[in-house]
Amino acid sequence: MSSAEERLDQVEGIIHRSGLKGAGFLSGALRWRLCDKDGDGDMDPLTADNWGGDSYDDGDTGTIDWHGEYGVPPGARAVCVICQARDAGSSGGQYQVDLQAKSTTTIPSLRVPCPRSGDDHMGFAQGVVPIASDGTSYYAITASGNATLDAWIRVVAYAT
């Protein structure tokens, strides 16, 4: 099996575990495409300046523009992402990054938890995040303070 096939199997595993593969998700079957910036058949995750380890405050909310920030093609309806988060606070707590299609959604599509111990331990999550019709998804940060939570998001595949 080639490395590209292995990576596609990994992405398909993430999508399957998310329960979002195939018909019924966002009104129909999705066609998943691996992110391949240079066209060589290998996965090249898409990255963005704002989600490359930038610090966020407790209570920060907003939108991620998958088209403008990441280069995901217009018309994409979901992204398969690999996320990391780290909170620098030393107090214990439930610190996290939540990603979801809309701000009114009460259950996040993907939650990236930081370990309860705080103190710069890295949390990790992978999954599928729906994209709203305007090309964005919503995020909400729970952190130990101001500029204490660092987050990284890489897009490994997108669905049309």
DSSP file (Angstrom, degrees, kcal/mol; ACC not computed):
  #  RESIDUE AA STRUCTURE BP1 BP2  ACC     N-H-->O    O-->H-N    N-H-->O    O-->H-N    TCO  KAPPA ALPHA  PHI   PSI    X-CA   Y-CA   Z-CA
    1    1 A M              0   0    0      0, 0.0     2,-0.0     0, 0.0     0, 0.0   0.000 360.0 360.0 360.0 133.2    0.0    0.0    0.0
    2    2 A S     >  -     0   0    0      1,-0.1     4,-2.2     4,-0.0     5,-0.2  -0.285 360.0-109.6 -74.8 164.7    1.4    3.4   -0.9
    3    3 A S  H  > S+     0   0    0      1,-0.2     4,-2.3     2,-0.2     5,-0.2   0.857 120.4  54.5 -63.8 -34.3    1.7    6.2    1.6
    4    4 A A  H  > S+     0   0    0      2,-0.2     4,-2.3     1,-0.2    -1,-0.2   0.910 108.9  47.8 -65.2 -41.6   -1.1    8.1   -0.1
    5    5 A E  H  > S+     0   0    0      2,-0.2     4,-2.2     1,-0.2    -2,-0.2   0.889 111.2  51.2 -65.5 -38.7   -3.4    5.1    0.2
    6    6 A E  H  X S+     0   0    0     -4,-2.2     4,-2.0     2,-0.2    -2,-0.2   0.913 111.0  48.0 -63.7 -42.4   -2.4    4.7    3.9
    7    7 A R  H  X S+     0   0    0     -4,-2.3     4,-2.5     2,-0.2    -2,-0.2   0.898 110.1  51.5 -65.7 -40.3   -3.2    8.4    4.5
    8    8 A L  H  X S+     0   0    0     -4,-2.3     4,-2.8     1,-0.2    -1,-0.2   0.903 108.5  52.0 -63.5 -39.9   -6.6    8.1    2.8
    9    9 A D  H  X S+     0   0    0     -4,-2.2     4,-1.9     2,-0.2    -1,-0.2   0.897 109.3  50.5 -60.8 -40.2   -7.3    5.0    5.0
   10   10 A Q  H  X S+     0   0    0     -4,-2.0     4,-1.9     2,-0.2    -2,-0.2   0.925 111.8  46.6 -63.1 -45.1   -6.5    7.2    8.0
   11   11 A V  H  X S+     0   0    0     -4,-2.5     4,-2.5     1,-0.2    -2,-0.2   0.914 110.7  52.3 -64.7 -42.7   -8.8   10.0    6.9
   12   12 A E  H  X S+     0   0    0     -4,-2.8     4,-2.6     1,-0.2    -1,-0.2   0.868 107.5  53.5 -61.9 -34.9  -11.6    7.5    6.1
   13   13 A G  H  X S+     0   0    0     -4,-1.9     4,-2.5     2,-0.2    -1,-0.2   0.908 108.6  48.7 -64.4 -42.2  -11.2    6.1    9.6
   14   14 A I  H  X S+     0   0    0     -4,-1.9     4,-1.5     2,-0.2    -2,-0.2   0.932 113.5  47.1 -61.8 -46.2  -11.6    9.6   11.1
   15   15 A I  H  X>S+     0   0    0     -4,-2.5     5,-1.4     1,-0.2     4,-0.5   0.919 112.6  49.3 -63.3 -44.6  -14.7   10.2    9.0
   16   16 A H  H ><5S+     0   0    0     -4,-2.6     3,-1.4     1,-0.2    -1,-0.2   0.919 109.8  50.6 -62.2 -44.9  -16.2    6.8    9.9
   17   17 A R  H 3<5S+     0   0    0     -4,-2.5    -1,-0.2     1,-0.3    -2,-0.2   0.788 104.6  59.3 -64.9 -26.7  -15.6    7.3   13.6
   18   18 A S  H 3<5S-     0   0    0     -4,-1.5    -1,-0.3    -5,-0.2    -2,-0.2   0.649 105.9-131.8 -75.1 -13.7  -17.3   10.7   13.4
   19   19 A G  T <<5S+     0   0    0     -3,-1.4    -3,-0.2    -4,-0.5    -2,-0.1   0.716  77.5 109.4  73.1  20.6  -20.4    9.0   12.1
   20   20 A L      < +     0   0    0     -5,-1.4     2,-0.4     5,-0.0    -4,-0.1   0.174  37.9 121.0-117.2  17.0  -20.7   11.4    9.2
   21   21 A K        -     0   0    0     -6,-0.3     2,-0.1    -5,-0.2     8,-0.1  -0.659  68.0 -11.6 -87.0 135.5  -19.8    9.4    6.2
   22   22 A G  S >  S+     0   0    0     -2,-0.4     3,-1.1     8,-0.2     6,-0.2  -0.363 104.9   8.2  88.0-158.5  -22.3    9.0    3.4
   23   23 A A  T 3  S+     0   0    0      1,-0.2     6,-0.1     6,-0.1     3,-0.1  -0.171 112.1  37.2 -64.7 151.4  -26.0    9.8    3.0
   24   24 A G  T >  S+     0   0    0      1,-0.2     2,-0.6    -4,-0.0     3,-0.6   0.081  82.9 109.7  98.2 -23.0  -27.8   11.8    5.6
   25   25 A F  T <  S-     0   0    0     -3,-1.1    -1,-0.2     3,-0.4     3,-0.1  -0.784 100.6 -13.8 -90.4 120.4  -25.1   14.2    6.6
   26   26 A L  T 3  S-     0   0    0     -2,-0.6    -1,-0.3     1,-0.2    -3,-0.0   0.885 129.7 -54.6  55.0  42.8  -25.9   17.7    5.4
   27   27 A S  S <  S+     0   0    0     -3,-0.6     2,-0.2    -4,-0.0    -1,-0.2   0.895 116.2   6.6  65.5  46.5  -28.7   16.5    3.1
   28   28 A G  S    S-     0   0    0     -6,-0.2    -3,-0.4    -3,-0.1     2,-0.1  -0.729  94.3 -42.3 143.0 173.9  -26.9   13.9    1.0
   29   29 A A        -     0   0    0     -2,-0.2     2,-0.4    -6,-0.1    -6,-0.1  -0.403  51.9-141.8 -71.1 144.7  -23.9   11.8    0.2
   30   30 A L        -     0   0    0     -2,-0.1     2,-0.6   130,-0.0    -8,-0.2  -0.836   3.6-143.1-109.8 146.2  -20.5   13.6    0.4
   31   31 A R        -     0   0    0     -2,-0.4   129,-2.0    -9,-0.0     2,-0.3  -0.940  22.7-149.6-106.9 114.4  -17.5   13.1   -1.8
   32   32 A W  E     -A  159   0A   0     -2,-0.6     2,-0.4   127,-0.2   127,-0.2  -0.642  12.0-168.9 -89.0 139.6  -14.3   13.4    0.3
   33   33 A R  E     -A  158   0A   0    125,-2.8   125,-2.2    -2,-0.3     2,-0.2  -0.995  20.7-126.4-130.0 131.1  -11.1   14.7   -1.2
   34   34 A L  E     -A  157   0A   0     -2,-0.4     2,-0.5   123,-0.2   123,-0.3  -0.494  32.9-109.7 -69.7 140.0   -7.7   14.5    0.4
   35   35 A C        +     0   0    0    121,-2.4     9,-3.2    -2,-0.2     2,-0.3  -0.631  46.4 166.9 -72.8 121.9   -5.9   17.9    0.7
   36   36 A D    >   +     0   0    0     -2,-0.5     3,-0.8     7,-0.2     7,-0.1  -0.748  11.6 178.8-141.8  85.5   -3.0   17.7   -1.8
   37   37 A K  T 3  S+     0   0    0      7,-0.3    -1,-0.1    -2,-0.3     6,-0.1   0.843  83.3  38.2 -61.7 -37.2   -1.5   21.2   -2.4
   38   38 A D  T 3  S-     0   0    0      4,-0.2    -1,-0.2     0, 0.0    -2,-0.0   0.439 103.2-123.3-100.4   1.9    1.2   20.1   -4.9
   39   39 A G  S <  S+     0   0    0     -3,-0.8    -2,-0.1     3,-0.2    -3,-0.0   0.670  73.4 124.2  72.8  17.3   -0.8   17.5   -6.8
   40   40 A D  S    S-     0   0    0      2,-0.2     3,-0.1     1,-0.0    -1,-0.1   0.412  83.8-107.6 -91.9   3.5    1.6   14.6   -6.2
   41   41 A G  S    S+     0   0    0      1,-0.3     2,-0.3    -5,-0.1    -7,-0.0   0.315  85.0 114.3  90.6  -9.5   -1.0   12.3   -4.6
   42   42 A D  S    S-     0   0    0      1,-0.1    -1,-0.3   -35,-0.0     2,-0.3  -0.677  76.4-100.9 -93.0 150.7    0.3   12.7   -1.1
   43   43 A M        -     0   0    0     -2,-0.3    -7,-0.2    -7,-0.1   114,-0.1  -0.550  36.1-177.6 -72.5 128.3   -1.7   14.4    1.7
   44   44 A D        -     0   0    0     -9,-3.2    -7,-0.3    -2,-0.3   111,-0.1  -0.889  24.4-136.2-123.9  96.7   -0.6   17.9    2.3
   45   45 A P        -     0   0    0      0, 0.0     2,-0.4     0, 0.0   111,-0.2  -0.201  16.3-123.1 -56.6 142.2   -2.6   19.3    5.2
   46   46 A L  B     -B  155   0A   0    109,-2.6   109,-2.4   111,-0.0     2,-0.3  -0.696  33.0-171.4 -84.9 137.4   -3.9   22.9    4.8
   47   47 A T        -     0   0    0     -2,-0.4     2,-0.3   107,-0.2   107,-0.1  -0.820  10.9-149.8-126.3 165.8   -2.9   25.3    7.5
   48   48 A A    >   -     0   0    0    105,-0.4     3,-0.8    -2,-0.3   105,-0.2  -0.982  23.3-125.9-137.4 148.9   -3.8   28.9    8.4
   49   49 A D  G >  S+     0   0    0     -2,-0.3     3,-1.0    20,-0.3     5,-0.2   0.878 109.8  53.5 -59.5 -39.6   -1.9   31.7   10.1
   50   50 A N  G 3  S+     0   0    0      1,-0.3    -1,-0.2     3,-0.1     4,-0.2   0.685 113.4  42.0 -72.5 -17.1   -4.6   32.2   12.8
   51   51 A W  G <  S+     0   0    0     -3,-0.8   102,-2.1     1,-0.1    -1,-0.3  -0.181  82.3 101.2-123.9  40.0   -4.6   28.5   13.8
   52   52 A G  E <  S-C  152   0A   0     -3,-1.0   100,-0.2   100,-0.2    -1,-0.1  -0.164 117.0 -51.6-113.8  37.5   -0.9   27.7   13.8
   53   53 A G  E    S+     0   0A   0     98,-2.6    99,-0.2     1,-0.2    -2,-0.1   0.532  87.9 158.7 104.8  10.9   -0.3   28.0   17.6
   54   54 A D  E     -C  151   0A   0     97,-0.6    97,-1.6    -4,-0.2     2,-0.3  -0.294  41.8-112.8 -65.0 152.9   -1.9   31.4   18.1
   55   55 A S  E     -C  150   0A   0     95,-0.2     2,-0.3    92,-0.1    95,-0.2  -0.687  31.4-167.0 -91.7 140.6   -3.0   32.2   21.7
   56   56 A Y  E     -C  149   0A   0     93,-2.9    93,-1.9    -2,-0.3    92,-1.0  -0.893  14.5-124.6-126.1 155.9   -6.7   32.6   22.5
   57   57 A D    >   -     0   0    0     -2,-0.3     3,-1.9    90,-0.2    89,-0.2  -0.592  37.3 -88.6 -96.7 157.6   -8.5   34.0   25.5
   58   58 A D  T 3  S+     0   0    0     87,-1.4    84,-0.2     1,-0.3    -1,-0.1  -0.467 116.6  21.3 -60.2 132.0  -11.1   32.4   27.7
   59   59 A G  T 3  S+     0   0    0     82,-1.9    -1,-0.3     1,-0.3    83,-0.1   0.384  84.9 150.7  88.3  -3.8  -14.5   33.2   26.2
   60   60 A D    <   +     0   0    0     -3,-1.9    81,-2.7    80,-0.1     2,-0.3  -0.383  17.0 171.5 -61.0 136.6  -13.2   33.9   22.7
   61   61 A T  E     +F  140   0B   0     79,-0.2     2,-0.3    -2,-0.1    79,-0.2  -0.954  12.8 112.4-139.9 160.3  -15.7   33.0   20.0
   62   62 A G  E     -F  139   0B   0     77,-1.7    77,-2.7    -2,-0.3     2,-0.3  -0.988  54.0 -67.8 167.2-162.9  -15.9   33.6   16.3
   63   63 A T  E     -F  138   0B   0     -2,-0.3     2,-0.5    75,-0.2    75,-0.2  -0.885  23.2-141.7-121.7 152.2  -15.8   32.0   12.9
   64   64 A I  E     -F  137   0B   0     73,-3.0    73,-1.5    -2,-0.3     2,-1.1  -0.965  15.5-146.7-107.5 122.8  -13.2   30.2   10.9
   65   65 A D  E  >> -F  136   0B   0     -2,-0.5     4,-3.0    71,-0.2     5,-0.7  -0.776  13.9-172.2 -90.9  97.0  -13.3   31.0    7.1
   66   66 A W  I  >>S+     0   0    0     69,-1.6     6,-2.3    -2,-1.1     4,-0.7   0.821  83.0  44.7 -63.6 -31.9  -12.3   27.7    5.6
   67   67 A H  I  >5S+     0   0    0     68,-0.7     4,-1.0     4,-0.2    -1,-0.2   0.957 121.8  34.5 -75.9 -52.2  -12.1   29.2    2.1
   68   68 A G  I  45S+     0   0    0     67,-0.2    -2,-0.2     2,-0.2    -1,-0.1   0.889 128.1  34.1 -72.6 -41.6  -10.3   32.4    2.9
   69   69 A E  I  <5S+     0   0    0     -4,-3.0   -20,-0.3     1,-0.1    -3,-0.2   0.854 133.9  22.1 -84.6 -35.9   -8.0   31.2    5.7
   70   70 A Y  I  <<S-     0   0    0     -5,-0.7    -3,-0.2    -4,-0.7   -23,-0.2   0.661  95.7-119.7-108.0 -20.8   -7.3   27.6    4.6
   71   71 A G     << +     0   0    0     -4,-1.0    -4,-0.2    -5,-0.5    -3,-0.1   0.679  50.4 162.5  84.4  17.5   -7.9   27.6    0.9
   72   72 A V        -     0   0    0     -6,-2.3    -1,-0.3     1,-0.1    -2,-0.1  -0.554  48.8-101.9 -66.6 133.5  -10.7   24.9    1.0
   73   73 A P    >   -     0   0    0      0, 0.0     3,-1.6     0, 0.0    -1,-0.1  -0.213  38.3 -97.7 -61.1 145.7  -12.5   25.2   -2.3
   74   74 A P  T 3  S+     0   0    0      0, 0.0     3,-0.1     0, 0.0    61,-0.0  -0.309 110.5  40.0 -56.8 145.7  -15.9   27.0   -2.4
   75   75 A G  T 3  S+     0   0    0      1,-0.4     2,-0.1    58,-0.1    60,-0.0   0.265  78.1 139.3  94.3 -11.6  -18.8   24.6   -2.2
   76   76 A A    <   -     0   0    0     -3,-1.6    -1,-0.4     1,-0.1    84,-0.3  -0.439  34.0-167.9 -65.3 140.2  -17.1   22.3    0.4
   77   77 A R        +     0   0    0     82,-3.3    54,-2.7     1,-0.3     2,-0.3   0.535  64.3   9.6-109.6 -10.6  -19.6   21.2    3.0
   78   78 A A  E     -ED 130 159A   0     81,-1.0    81,-2.5    52,-0.3     2,-0.4  -0.979  60.0-144.5-161.7 156.8  -17.3   19.7    5.7
   79   79 A V  E     -ED 129 158A   0     50,-2.2    50,-2.8    -2,-0.3     2,-0.6  -0.968  12.2-140.2-125.8 146.0  -13.7   19.5    6.6
   80   80 A C  E     -ED 128 157A   0     77,-2.8    76,-2.7    -2,-0.4    77,-1.3  -0.937  37.4-175.3-100.9 120.4  -11.8   16.6    8.2
   81   81 A V  E     -ED 127 155A   0     46,-2.9    46,-2.0    -2,-0.6     2,-0.5  -0.830  31.6-149.3-124.5 154.9   -9.4   18.2   10.7
   82   82 A I  E     -ED 126 154A   0     72,-2.6    72,-2.4    -2,-0.3     2,-0.3  -0.997  31.0-173.5-117.1 124.6   -6.6   17.3   13.1
   83   83 A C  E     -ED 125 153A   0     42,-3.3    42,-2.2    -2,-0.5     2,-0.3  -0.905  15.9-172.6-126.1 147.4   -6.5   19.7   16.0
   84   84 A Q  E     -ED 124 152A   0     68,-2.4    68,-2.6    -2,-0.3     2,-0.3  -0.982   6.2-177.0-133.1 147.5   -4.2   20.3   19.0
   85   85 A A  E     -ED 123 151A   0     38,-1.8    38,-3.6    -2,-0.3     2,-0.4  -0.997   4.4-175.2-145.4 145.4   -4.7   22.6   22.0
   86   86 A R  E     -ED 122 150A   0     64,-2.3    64,-3.2    -2,-0.3     2,-0.5  -0.990  10.1-156.4-143.2 129.8   -2.6   23.6   24.9
   87   87 A D  E     - D   0 149A   0     34,-0.7    33,-2.3    -2,-0.4    34,-0.5  -0.930   5.6-157.4-109.3 130.9   -3.4   25.7   27.9
   88   88 A A        +     0   0    0     60,-2.5    61,-0.1    -2,-0.5    -1,-0.1   0.545  58.0 112.5 -83.3  -7.5   -0.6   27.4   29.8
   89   89 A G        -     0   0    0     59,-0.2    30,-4.6     1,-0.1    31,-0.3  -0.342  58.6-149.9 -67.5 147.5   -2.6   27.8   33.0
   90   90 A S        +     0   0    0     28,-0.3     2,-0.2    29,-0.1    -1,-0.1   0.580  68.9  94.3 -94.0 -10.7   -1.5   25.7   36.0
   91   91 A S  S    S-     0   0    0      1,-0.1    28,-0.2    53,-0.0     2,-0.1  -0.583  81.6-112.2 -82.1 145.0   -4.9   25.5   37.6
   92   92 A G        +     0   0    0     -2,-0.2     2,-0.3    26,-0.1    25,-0.2  -0.395  57.8 122.5 -71.6 151.9   -7.0   22.4   36.8
   93   93 A G        -     0   0    0     23,-0.8     2,-1.0    21,-0.1    25,-0.2  -0.944  68.5 -79.3 171.5 174.2  -10.1   22.9   34.7
   94   94 A Q        +     0   0    0     -2,-0.3     2,-0.3    49,-0.1    22,-0.1  -0.775  53.7 174.2 -99.4  89.5  -11.9   21.8   31.5
   95   95 A Y        +     0   0    0     -2,-1.0    19,-2.9    19,-0.4     2,-0.3  -0.771  13.1 141.8 -98.6 141.4  -10.1   23.9   28.9
   96   96 A Q  E     -HG 113 142B   0     46,-2.1    46,-2.6    -2,-0.3     2,-0.4  -0.989  48.9-118.8-166.8 167.2  -11.0   23.3   25.2
   97   97 A V  E     -HG 112 141B   0     15,-1.6    15,-3.1    -2,-0.3     2,-0.4  -0.997  29.5-160.6-117.0 125.9  -11.6   24.5   21.7
   98   98 A D  E     -HG 111 140B   0     42,-2.6    42,-1.8    -2,-0.4     2,-0.4  -0.926   4.3-167.5-108.8 133.3  -15.1   23.7   20.3
   99   99 A L  E     +HG 110 139B   0     11,-2.7    11,-2.0    -2,-0.4    10,-1.7  -0.972  18.8 151.5-120.0 134.1  -15.8   23.7   16.6
  100  100 A Q  E     - G   0 138B   0     38,-2.3    38,-3.4    -2,-0.4    29,-0.1  -0.970  52.6-107.1-156.1 166.9  -19.3   23.6   15.1
  101  101 A A  S    S+     0   0    0     -2,-0.3     2,-0.3    36,-0.2    31,-0.3   0.882  98.4  14.4 -68.0 -39.8  -21.3   24.6   12.1
  102  102 A K    >   -     0   0    0     35,-0.1     3,-1.1    36,-0.1    -1,-0.1  -0.922  69.7-120.4-136.8 158.5  -23.2   27.5   13.8
  103  103 A S  T 3  S+     0   0    0     -2,-0.3    -1,-0.1     1,-0.2    -2,-0.0   0.725 112.0  60.6 -69.5 -20.7  -23.0   29.6   17.0
  104  104 A T  T 3  S+     0   0    0      2,-0.0     2,-0.3    -3,-0.0    -1,-0.2   0.535  77.4 108.2 -85.6  -6.1  -26.5   28.3   17.9
  105  105 A T    <   -     0   0    0     -3,-1.1     4,-0.1     1,-0.1    -5,-0.0  -0.554  53.5-162.8 -72.0 131.8  -25.5   24.7   18.0
  106  106 A T  S    S+     0   0    0     -2,-0.3    -1,-0.1     1,-0.1    -3,-0.0   0.733  75.3  54.7 -90.5 -22.9  -25.4   23.5   21.6
  107  107 A I  S    S-     0   0    0     -9,-0.0    -1,-0.1     2,-0.0    -9,-0.0  -0.952  88.2-127.4-112.5 122.1  -23.3   20.3   21.0
  108  108 A P        -     0   0    0      0, 0.0    -8,-0.2     0, 0.0     3,-0.2  -0.306   3.6-138.6 -67.5 149.6  -19.9   20.9   19.2
  109  109 A S  S    S+     0   0    0    -10,-1.7     2,-0.3     1,-0.3    19,-0.3   0.837  94.2  13.4 -70.3 -34.4  -19.0   18.9   16.1
  110  110 A L  E     -H   99   0B   0    -11,-2.0   -11,-2.7    17,-0.1     2,-0.5  -0.978  67.1-164.3-146.3 129.8  -15.5   18.5   17.5
  111  111 A R  E     -H   98   0B   0     -2,-0.3   -13,-0.2   -13,-0.2    15,-0.1  -0.968   4.6-161.8-115.4 127.3  -14.2   19.3   21.0
  112  112 A V  E     -H   97   0B   0    -15,-3.1   -15,-1.6    -2,-0.5     2,-0.2  -0.883  18.9-161.1-107.8  99.1  -10.4   19.6   21.4
  113  113 A P  E     -H   96   0B   0      0, 0.0   -28,-0.3     0, 0.0   -17,-0.2  -0.530  12.1-142.4 -84.6 147.0   -9.8   19.1   25.2
  114  114 A C        -     0   0    0    -19,-2.9   -19,-0.4    -2,-0.2     8,-0.1  -0.848  42.2 -92.6 -95.5 142.4   -6.7   20.2   27.0
  115  115 A P    >   -     0   0    0      0, 0.0     3,-2.0     0, 0.0     6,-0.2  -0.245  34.2-118.9 -55.1 143.7   -5.6   17.7   29.8
  116  116 A R  T 3  S+     0   0    0      1,-0.3   -23,-0.8   -24,-0.1     3,-0.1   0.735 107.3  70.7 -58.1 -25.5   -7.1   18.7   33.1
  117  117 A S  T 3  S-     0   0    0      1,-0.2    -1,-0.3   -25,-0.2   -25,-0.1   0.682  82.4-168.6 -69.5 -14.8   -3.7   19.1   34.7
  118  118 A G    X   +     0   0    0     -3,-2.0     3,-0.7   -25,-0.2   -28,-0.3  -0.324  43.2 119.3  62.0-146.1   -3.1   22.3   32.7
  119  119 A D  T 3  S-     0   0    0    -30,-4.6   -31,-0.2     1,-0.2   -29,-0.1   0.884 105.9 -50.0  53.8  48.9    0.5   23.5   32.8
  120  120 A D  T 3  S+     0   0    0    -33,-2.3     2,-0.4   -31,-0.3    -1,-0.2   0.706  87.9 152.6  69.2  25.0    1.2   23.3   29.0
  121  121 A H    <   -     0   0    0     -3,-0.7   -34,-0.7   -34,-0.5     2,-0.3  -0.721  43.0-122.9 -85.2 139.0    0.0   19.7   28.4
  122  122 A M  E     -E   86   0A   0     -2,-0.4     2,-0.3   -36,-0.2   -36,-0.2  -0.637  20.6-159.7 -88.2 133.6   -1.1   19.1   24.8
  123  123 A G  E     -E   85   0A   0    -38,-3.6   -38,-1.8    -2,-0.3     2,-0.3  -0.772   9.6-162.4-104.9 158.0   -4.6   17.9   23.9
  124  124 A F  E     +E   84   0A   0     -2,-0.3     2,-0.3   -40,-0.2   -40,-0.2  -0.996  14.9 163.1-143.4 141.5   -5.4   16.3   20.6
  125  125 A A  E     -E   83   0A   0    -42,-2.2   -42,-3.3    -2,-0.3     2,-0.3  -0.982  12.5-166.1-154.0 154.2   -8.6   15.5   18.6
  126  126 A Q  E     +E   82   0A   0     -2,-0.3     2,-0.3   -44,-0.2   -44,-0.2  -0.994  31.5 108.0-140.2 145.5   -9.5   14.7   15.0
  127  127 A G  E     -E   81   0A   0    -46,-2.0   -46,-2.9    -2,-0.3     2,-0.4  -0.984  59.6 -60.2 174.2-167.2  -12.9   14.7   13.4
  128  128 A V  E     -E   80   0A   0     -2,-0.3   -48,-0.2   -19,-0.3    30,-0.0  -0.889  33.9-166.6-112.2 133.9  -15.3   16.2   10.9
  129  129 A V  E     -E   79   0A   0    -50,-2.8   -50,-2.2    -2,-0.4   -29,-0.1  -0.980  20.6-129.8-120.8 121.3  -16.6   19.8   11.1
  130  130 A P  E     -E   78   0A   0      0, 0.0     2,-0.5     0, 0.0   -52,-0.3  -0.358  18.3-137.5 -65.5 149.5  -19.6   20.9    9.0
  131  131 A I        -     0   0    0    -54,-2.7     6,-0.2     6,-0.1   -30,-0.1  -0.936  15.4-128.4-110.1 130.5  -19.2   24.1    7.0
  132  132 A A    >   -     0   0    0      4,-3.1     3,-2.4    -2,-0.5     4,-0.1  -0.221  35.0 -96.5 -69.1 166.6  -22.1   26.6    6.9
  133  133 A S  T 3  S+     0   0    0      1,-0.3   -58,-0.1     2,-0.1    -1,-0.1   0.725 124.1  60.0 -61.2 -21.9  -23.3   27.8    3.5
  134  134 A D  T 3  S-     0   0    0      2,-0.2    -1,-0.3     1,-0.0     3,-0.1   0.364 121.5-104.4 -88.0   6.6  -21.1   31.0    3.9
  135  135 A G  S <  S+     0   0    0     -3,-2.4   -69,-1.6     1,-0.3   -68,-0.7   0.624  84.6 107.7  86.4  13.7  -18.0   28.8    4.1
  136  136 A T  E     -F   65   0B   0    -71,-0.2    -4,-3.1   -70,-0.1     2,-0.3  -0.779  48.7-158.9-122.1 164.5  -17.4   29.2    7.8
  137  137 A S  E     -F   64   0B   0    -73,-1.5   -73,-3.0    -2,-0.3     2,-0.3  -0.926  26.8-115.7-132.7 161.1  -17.7   27.3   11.0
  138  138 A Y  E     -FG  63 100B   0    -38,-3.4   -38,-2.3    -2,-0.3     2,-0.3  -0.707  25.0-165.3 -99.7 145.5  -18.0   28.6   14.5
  139  139 A Y  E     -FG  62  99B   0    -77,-2.7   -77,-1.7    -2,-0.3     2,-0.3  -0.959   6.1-170.0-128.8 153.0  -15.4   28.2   17.4
  140  140 A A  E     -FG  61  98B   0    -42,-1.8   -42,-2.6    -2,-0.3     2,-0.4  -0.994  11.6-150.8-140.1 135.4  -15.6   28.8   21.1
  141  141 A I  E     - G   0  97B   0    -81,-2.7   -82,-1.9    -2,-0.3     2,-0.5  -0.886  10.6-171.6-111.3 134.3  -12.7   28.8   23.5
  142  142 A T  E     + G   0  96B   0    -46,-2.6   -46,-2.1    -2,-0.4     2,-0.2  -0.977  28.7 158.6-119.5 114.0  -12.6   27.8   27.2
  143  143 A A        -     0   0    0     -2,-0.5   -49,-0.1   -48,-0.2   -86,-0.1  -0.788  53.9-110.6-132.6 171.2   -9.3   28.7   28.7
  144  144 A S  S    S-     0   0    0     -2,-0.2     2,-0.3   -51,-0.1   -54,-0.1   0.607  89.4 -40.3 -80.5 -11.2   -7.7   29.4   32.1
  145  145 A G  S >  S-     0   0    0    -89,-0.2   -87,-1.4   -56,-0.1     3,-0.7  -0.939  92.2 -26.0 179.1-158.7   -7.2   33.1   31.3
  146  146 A N  T 3  S-     0   0    0     -2,-0.3   -89,-0.2   -89,-0.2   -90,-0.0  -0.672 121.3  -7.7 -84.6 131.5   -6.2   35.6   28.6
  147  147 A A  T 3  S+     0   0    0     -2,-0.4    -1,-0.2     1,-0.1   -90,-0.2   0.820 100.0 117.1  55.5  36.6   -3.9   34.4   25.9
  148  148 A T    <   +     0   0    0    -92,-1.0   -60,-2.5    -3,-0.7     2,-0.6   0.652  52.1  74.3-105.6 -18.7   -3.3   31.1   27.6
  149  149 A L  E     -CD  56  87A   0    -93,-1.9   -93,-2.9    -4,-0.3     2,-0.4  -0.863  60.6-166.5-104.1 121.0   -4.8   28.6   25.1
  150  150 A D  E     -CD  55  86A   0    -64,-3.2   -64,-2.3    -2,-0.6     2,-0.4  -0.843  10.8-167.9-101.4 139.4   -2.7   27.9   22.0
  151  151 A A  E     -CD  54  85A   0    -97,-1.6   -98,-2.6    -2,-0.4   -97,-0.6  -0.980  15.1-170.0-135.9 143.3   -4.5   26.1   19.1
  152  152 A W  E     -CD  52  84A   0    -68,-2.6   -68,-2.4    -2,-0.4     2,-0.4  -0.998   7.2-177.2-128.0 131.7   -3.4   24.3   15.9
  153  153 A I  E     - D   0  83A   0   -102,-2.1  -105,-0.4    -2,-0.4     2,-0.4  -0.994   0.3-176.8-132.1 127.1   -5.9   23.2   13.2
  154  154 A R  E     - D   0  82A   0    -72,-2.4   -72,-2.6    -2,-0.4     2,-0.6  -0.984  19.0-141.3-122.1 134.1   -4.9   21.3   10.1
  155  155 A V  E     +BD  46  81A   0   -109,-2.4  -109,-2.6    -2,-0.4   -74,-0.2  -0.840  22.9 172.1 -94.6 121.4   -7.3   20.3    7.3
  156  156 A V  E     +     0   0A   0    -76,-2.7  -121,-2.4    -2,-0.6     2,-0.3   0.660  66.2   1.5-102.9 -19.9   -6.5   16.9    5.9
  157  157 A A  E     -AD  34  80A   0    -77,-1.3   -77,-2.8  -123,-0.3     2,-0.3  -0.981  58.7-155.0-158.6 161.9   -9.6   16.5    3.7
  158  158 A Y  E     -AD  33  79A   0   -125,-2.2  -125,-2.8    -2,-0.3     2,-0.4  -0.970  12.7-136.2-140.8 157.3  -12.8   18.2    2.6
  159  159 A A  E      AD  32  78A   0    -81,-2.5   -82,-3.3    -2,-0.3   -81,-1.0  -0.914 360.0 360.0-118.4 141.4  -16.2   17.1    1.4
  160  160 A T              0   0    0   -129,-2.0  -128,-0.1    -2,-0.4    -1,-0.1   0.330 360.0 360.0-119.9 360.0  -18.3   18.5   -1.5
